[in-house]
Amino acid sequence: MLCKFSYSRTVLWVMVAVGIVSAAFGIVKYRFLPDDAHNLSMLTGMFTGLGSALSFSGLFLLVRQWFTPAEKRRQEEIERNDERNQLITALAFQASAIVSILCMGVMAFVFVGLGYPIPAYIVIGGLYVQLAAMLLAKRIYLKKM
């Protein structure tokens, strides 16, 4: 059985706002780039594309939520708050966190092997931030429960 997930309106509006800001940043930054900065123009294109995709998908989900009957929304909320579905979501996040830690560790070694120490330090810093966030969340949840 697939776990259905419906977003709250606040999350969808934040998604639309982040998408618009990202797309606007990409467009404005592209206008002021020199002609020979091809890698930066590709990066600004990715910002624009990702921002457009975020804003359009957020708007689509808002419109879909607007036209969904109230009874169906209540049923989806009950399914979302079901303990089994919450456990499935928590396990999926746990698996993705483990995979991201492993990928970041491999990326750090690859950057060092290629002779790029600064990106390796950035990736290792990201690992430390992730570890600190996990320890902080664990401490907060242990106090709550």
C-alpha positions as CSV (number, residue, x, y, z in Angstrom):
1,M,0.0,0.0,0.0
2,L,1.4,3.4,-1.0
3,C,1.5,6.1,1.7
4,K,-0.3,9.1,0.6
5,F,1.0,12.5,1.6
6,S,-0.9,15.7,1.3
7,Y,0.9,19.0,2.0
8,S,-0.5,21.8,4.2
9,R,-1.3,25.0,2.5
10,T,1.5,26.8,4.4
11,V,4.1,24.3,3.0
12,L,2.8,24.8,-0.5
13,W,2.9,28.6,-0.3
14,V,6.5,28.4,1.0
15,M,7.3,26.0,-1.9
16,V,5.9,28.5,-4.4
17,A,7.7,31.4,-2.7
18,V,11.1,29.6,-2.7
19,G,10.5,28.6,-6.3
20,I,9.8,32.2,-7.4
21,V,12.8,33.5,-5.5
22,S,15.1,30.8,-7.0
23,A,13.8,31.5,-10.5
24,A,14.2,35.2,-10.1
25,F,17.7,34.8,-8.7
26,G,18.6,32.7,-11.7
27,I,17.2,35.1,-14.2
28,V,18.7,38.3,-12.6
29,K,22.1,36.6,-12.1
30,Y,22.2,35.5,-15.7
31,R,21.6,39.0,-17.0
32,F,24.8,40.3,-15.3
33,L,27.2,37.4,-16.2
34,P,30.0,37.9,-18.7
35,D,29.7,36.1,-22.0
36,D,32.6,33.7,-21.3
37,A,31.2,32.4,-18.0
38,H,29.5,29.3,-19.4
39,N,29.6,27.2,-16.3
40,L,27.9,30.0,-14.3
41,S,25.3,30.5,-16.9
42,M,24.5,26.8,-16.7
43,L,24.2,27.1,-12.9
44,T,21.8,30.0,-13.2
45,G,19.8,28.0,-15.7
46,M,19.5,25.2,-13.1
47,F,18.4,27.8,-10.5
48,T,15.8,29.1,-12.9
49,G,14.6,25.6,-13.9
50,L,14.4,24.3,-10.4
51,G,12.6,27.4,-9.2
52,S,10.1,27.2,-12.0
53,A,9.5,23.6,-11.3
54,L,9.0,24.2,-7.6
55,S,6.6,27.1,-8.1
56,F,4.5,25.4,-10.8
57,S,4.3,22.1,-8.8
58,G,3.3,24.1,-5.7
59,L,0.7,26.0,-7.6
60,F,-0.6,22.7,-9.1
61,L,-0.9,21.1,-5.7
62,L,-2.6,24.2,-4.3
63,V,-5.2,24.2,-7.0
64,R,-5.7,20.4,-6.6
65,Q,-6.1,20.9,-2.9
66,W,-8.6,23.7,-3.5
67,F,-10.9,21.5,-5.6
68,T,-10.6,18.3,-3.5
69,P,-13.8,17.7,-1.5
70,A,-13.6,18.3,2.2
71,E,-14.4,14.7,3.1
72,K,-11.6,13.4,1.0
73,R,-9.2,15.8,2.6
74,R,-10.3,14.7,6.0
75,Q,-9.8,11.1,5.0
76,E,-6.3,11.8,3.7
77,E,-5.4,13.6,6.9
78,I,-6.5,10.6,9.0
79,E,-4.4,8.4,6.8
80,R,-1.4,10.8,7.1
81,N,-1.7,10.8,10.9
82,D,-2.0,7.0,11.1
83,E,0.8,5.6,13.2
84,R,1.8,3.0,10.6
85,N,2.2,5.7,7.9
86,Q,4.1,7.9,10.2
87,L,6.5,5.0,11.0
88,I,6.9,4.2,7.3
89,T,7.8,7.9,6.7
90,A,10.3,8.0,9.6
91,L,11.9,4.8,8.3
92,A,12.2,6.3,4.8
93,F,13.8,9.4,6.2
94,Q,16.2,7.3,8.2
95,A,17.2,5.3,5.1
96,S,17.7,8.5,3.0
97,A,19.8,10.0,5.8
98,I,22.1,6.9,5.9
99,V,22.4,7.0,2.1
100,S,23.2,10.7,2.1
101,I,25.9,10.3,4.8
102,L,27.5,7.5,2.8
103,C,27.4,9.6,-0.4
104,M,28.9,12.6,1.3
105,G,31.7,10.5,2.7
106,V,32.5,9.1,-0.7
107,M,32.4,12.6,-2.3
108,A,34.9,13.8,0.3
109,F,37.3,11.0,-0.6
110,V,36.8,11.6,-4.3
111,F,37.5,15.3,-4.0
112,V,40.6,14.6,-2.0
113,G,41.7,12.1,-4.6
114,L,41.1,14.5,-7.4
115,G,43.1,17.2,-5.6
116,Y,40.3,19.5,-4.7
117,P,40.7,20.1,-0.9
118,I,38.2,23.0,-0.6
119,P,35.2,21.1,-1.8
120,A,36.3,18.2,0.4
121,Y,36.3,20.5,3.4
122,I,32.8,21.8,2.5
123,V,31.5,18.2,2.2
124,I,33.1,17.3,5.5
125,G,31.6,20.5,7.1
126,G,28.2,19.4,5.8
127,L,28.7,16.0,7.5
128,Y,29.5,17.8,10.7
129,V,26.4,20.0,10.4
130,Q,24.3,16.9,9.7
131,L,25.7,15.2,12.8
132,A,25.1,18.2,15.0
133,A,21.5,18.5,13.8
134,M,20.9,14.8,14.5
135,L,22.4,15.0,18.0
136,L,20.3,18.2,18.7
137,A,17.1,16.6,17.4
138,K,17.8,13.4,19.5
139,R,18.3,15.5,22.6
140,I,15.1,17.5,22.0
141,Y,13.0,14.3,21.3
142,L,14.4,12.6,24.4
143,K,13.3,15.5,26.6
144,K,9.8,15.4,25.0
145,M,9.2,11.7,25.2
